[in-house]
Amino acid sequence: MNHRIKYSITLFLIGALLIFFPVSALAAKVRRVPEYDLVEQGFMALTLDAEGTENFRYTGKENKLHTYRGKIKSGAKLKFVVEATLGSVNTLPLTGRNYSVRMEVVAKKGKDIVKKQNFKTDNKSNLDLDYTVPEGADTLEVSETFVLVNKSKNKAYNKSFSDRSKLILTTNDVPAAVAANTGKTNGGKSVADSSNLLLFAGAAALAAVMGCGFLFMKKKRDNKNIKVAANQNETLRQQAMWPQQETPQDQIALGQYQEDQRRQAMQLQEEMHHRQEAVRQNDNQYRHVTVKKQLRFCSNCGAQLLPDSLFCENCGAKDASGFCMNCGEKLEPGSAFCGNCGAKNMPEFCMNCGGKLEPGSAFCGNCGAKV
């Protein structure tokens, strides 16, 4: 099975459990936060649970008693749970603390008392009581008293106090105004509506599932990063150990290899230097030849001609090298007269260097170039 499917199923089951347990535990409970003067003495909250009732609500204070109302059926089995949440002794300057829970249950039919019972627990923060509604009874009046006695060297905490509540359960319908009461009253707050508890439990479970998923993915990512870092550290450690594991022969071979590499590099550098010098010399020769070939002189006046010019800028004579200066026909190599018109074609100046030519000479007396 794919790991992602396994993880999804696991998170779903965790979410279902987290939703089921808070809902089953808080479905009928009413949690009331006491007033501040009790909270600072270490009495943080009181939770009342009357399982088996309908529309169980905290309705505020009636006759100075915190009052809860709900609907029951004659002969029904109920369970009363009183849970007091106490602050840690470490947060209060106490040397001792005693507490007890007392409860009186009176079953009535109309105004007549059918049955009365008293229950008590000492030095326990809760009281669980299974109770069966007597046949014919239409009302239960439950009086609950939580007593806390603090002993401290600090007189501000050396006191005793009690918190009293009353539950009125009846077989009649709970008035709509009572059933809709949110339970907020002077000094005390309560989580009274079961739907609110369900919503709160669902939101808490969803947040828990998302948190578990986030933590799981974060842990998986962290483990991957740790593994990668460990592999990198091992690689670096192995690399650091390689020089230490080399034998003297290995070190000699390594030194010889490095020397050979150095010599080869020097040879390559020297060879490149020779090649660059040869290229530079060839380039200079090429430039010299090119410039030399570009120099031309007028055969009529000896002035230097511009490259590719057809006429001399000094005397205006046509550049007649290889052509008859009279008719323009091409001359035979070495001929002194034009084969077309018979005109003499002996230049007075060398076309290679511009020097004065001797009459009838075949070569220039200055540069030796053929006329």
N, C-alpha and C positions, 0 to 999 in steps of 0.2 A: 504494500500500500504506500502511496506517495506520502512523504513526510508532511507536506502541507495539509493533506486531508487529515492525517492523524492529529496535527496541531489544531486544526479547525474543530474536529470532534471533541478534543480535550477541552478547548476553550468554551465550546457550547455546553458541555456537561458542567463545567465549573460555573458558568453563568446561570444554568438552570438551578443548580444547588444554591447558589448565592441568592437567587430570586425566591426559591421555595422556602428556605429557612427563615429569612426575615419576614416574609408574608405570613407564614404559619405562626411565627412568634409574636408578630405585632398586629395581627388582624383585629383583636379586640382590646388591645392594651391602650390605656390613656396615660400618657407621660406628662406630668405637670412639674414645671420648674418653680421651686418655692421663691418667696420674696428674698430680697438681697440680705436682710439682716439674718436670715437663716442660712443662706448660702455661705456667708463669711464665717459662720460657725462650723462649716463642714457638711451641711445637709444640702446636697446638690440637686437631687430630683426624687420624685416619688412616682412609681408606676403602679397603676391599678388595673387589674384584669378580671373581668367577670365573664368567663367563657360560658356559652350557652344562652346568652342574652342577645337581644336585638336592639339596634339603635342605642347602643351604650355610649353615652356622651357625658362630657364634663360641662356643666351648665353654669359655672361660676359660684359665687358665694350666696348662700341662703342661710339667714340667721347666724352669720359669721362662720359658717362651716362651708368648706369646699364640697360642693354637691355634684353627684353623678346620677344620671337617670338612665333607665333602660327598660325593655319589655321582656317578660318571662312567661313561661307556661306552667300551669299547676302540675306538680309531680315531676318537673324537669330536673335533670342533674346539672348542677353548676360547679364551677371551680373558681374560687376567689384566690387571687394572687396579689400580694402586696410586696413590692420591692422598693427599698430605699437605696439610693446611690449616695455614698458618703465620700467626702474628699479625703485624700491621703493624709494620714497623721503627720507625715513628714512636712507637709505644707502648712501645718498649724503648730503653734507652740504649746502642744498638749503633753501632759504626763499620763493621761488616762482618759478613756471614753467608754461609757456604757449606753446601751440603747435597747429598746424593746418595742414590739408591735403588739397592740391589743385590738381585738375585734369583737363586736357584739352583733349577733344576727337575731332579729325579731321578725317572726312570721305572723302576719295578721290576716284576718278575714273580716273585711270592713274595719271596724274599730276594735274588734276583739283580738286579743293575742292568742295565737294558736301554739306557738313554740318560741322559746328564747334560749339562746346558747351564747357562751363566752369562750373566746380563744385567746391565747397569749404565747409569745415566744420572746426569749431574752437573748441579748447579744448575738442576734442574727438579723441581717439586714432585710430578710424577707419572710413571708408567711404564706404557705400554701394550704388551702382548705377546700376539700371536696364536700359539697353540700347538695342535698336533695330537697327540692321545694315540697313542703308538706301538702298532702291532698286537701283541696278546698281552700288553701291560702291564696289570696289574690295580691298580697303586697309583702315585700321584704324590705325592712329598714336595717341597713348595715352601718354601724358606727365604727370607724377605724381611727385609732390614735397611735401616732409614732412619737416616742419619747426619746430624747437624746440628752445625756448628761456628760458635759465636758469637765475635766479636772485639769487645771493648769496653774502654773505659778503666776501667769499673767491674768489678772483679774478680768480683763476684757473677754477672756475665753473660759473663765471658770464659772459656768452657769449651766442651767438646764432649761429646756424648752420642749414644746410639743407641737405637733402639726396634726390637726383633726380634719377628717373627711367623713362624708355621709353618702351612702348609696341608697337610692330609692328605686326599687325594682317592682314593677306592677304588671299584672296580666292585661291591663288595659293598654290601648295604643298610646305611645308616647306622643304628646302634643307636637304638632309640626314645628312650632316655634322652638321647642326644646331640641327636636331632632336636628334642626338646622343650625343650632348654636355651635360656634367654632371653638368655644371653650376659653376665649381670651377674656380675662377680667383683671381687676386692679391687683397689681403686684405679682400676679402669677400667670404663666403661659402654659398651655397644654397642647399636645399633639393629639387632638380628640377624634378627628374624623378618620375612620378606617380607610376611606378612599385616599386620603392624604398619606396615610401610612403605606398603603400599597404603592402609590406613586413614588414616595420617598424610597421605599425598598427597591422598586424597579430601577430608579435612577442610580441608586447606590450600587446595585448589582451590575448595571451596564457600565458604570464608571470603573468598577472593579475588574470586569472582563477586559475593558479597553486598557486599563492599567497593566493587567497581567500580560496582555498581548504586547504592549509597548516594552515592558520589562524583558519579556522573552526575546523579542527581536533585538533589543539593545544588548542583552547578554550574548546572543548568538553573534552579533556583529563584533562585540568586544572580544569574544573568544577567537574569532577569525583574525582580528588585528593582533591579538597576543600570539597566535600561531605564526603569522607572517613575521612578526618581530623576532620570535624565537628562531625561525629559520634563517633570518638575516644575521642574527647574532652568531649562530652556529657557523655560517659561511665565513663571516669575518674572523671568527676564532680559528677556523681551519686555515684560512689564508695567513693569519699571524703565525701559525705553527709551521708553515712550510719552510721558511728560512732556517728555523731551528732544526728541522729534520734533514737538511742537506748534509751529505758527507763531504770530506775534504776533496775527493775526486770530482764531486759535482761542482764544488766551488771553483776548482781549477778549470774544468770544462766551461763553466759559465764565464770565467775571466778570459779564456782563449776565444770563446765565441764573441764576447764584447770587443776584444782587440781586433778580430777579423772584420767585424762590422765597422769599426772605426777606420781601418785601412781601406776597406772597400769604399767607404764614404769619401775619404781623401782622394782616392783614385778617380772616382766619379767627378769630384769637384775639379781636379786638375784637368781631366779630359774635357769637361764642359768649358773650362777656361781656354784651352787650346782651340776648341771649336769656335768659341766666340771670337777669338783673335783672328782665326782664319776667315771667318765671315766678315769681320771688320776690314781686313786687308782686301778681300775680294770686292767688297763694297766700294772701297776707295779706288781700286783699279777700274771698276765699272764706271764710277763717276768720272774718273780721269779720261777714259776712252770716250765716254759719252760727250763730255765737254769738248774734247779734242775733235770729235767728229762734227760737232755742231759749229766749229769755227770755219768760216769761209771768207775769201777775199775776192774783191773785184779784179778780173783779169785785165781791165782797161786802165784803172787808176791805182789799184792796190789797196783801196779802203776795205775795212772789214764789213762783211755783209750781215744783215740780220737773218736769223734762222728762217728757212723756207721762203726768203725774199726772191723775187724774179728780176728786180732791177736794183741797181746800186743807188743808194740815197745820196752819194757824193757827186757822181758824174752822170747818173741816169742811164748808164749802159746796161744792156740786158745781160743777165747771168747766163752766159753762153757755154757753160761747161758741158762738153759733149755734143754741142749743136753749133751750126755755122752762124757766125755773128753777122753775116750779110743776108742770108736767105732763111735761116732757121732750120735747115735740114739737119738730120742727125749725121754726125761725122763718124768716119771709120776710126777705130782706135789707132793712135800714132800718126794719123794723116795730117799734113801741114796745109793742105788745100781742100776745099769743099768739093766733093764729087758731083754736086749739082750745079753750082754756079762758078766754080773755079777760084773763088775768093780765098785769099790767104788767111789762115786762122791761127796765127801764132800770137798768143797773149803776151803782153808786155810785163805782166806781174803774175807771180805765183798765186794760184787760187788756194793753196794750202797754208802759206805763211804770209803772203802779201809782198814778198821781196821782189826786187827788180830782176827780170830775167835777161840773160845775155841773148842777143839775136841768134836764132838758129839752134839754141840749146834744147836738148830733150829732157833735161832734169834741172831742177832748181839748185843754184849754187849755194843757197842759204839753208834749206831744209832737206834737200835731196829728193823731194817729191817729184814724180814723173809729171812732165808738162802735158 
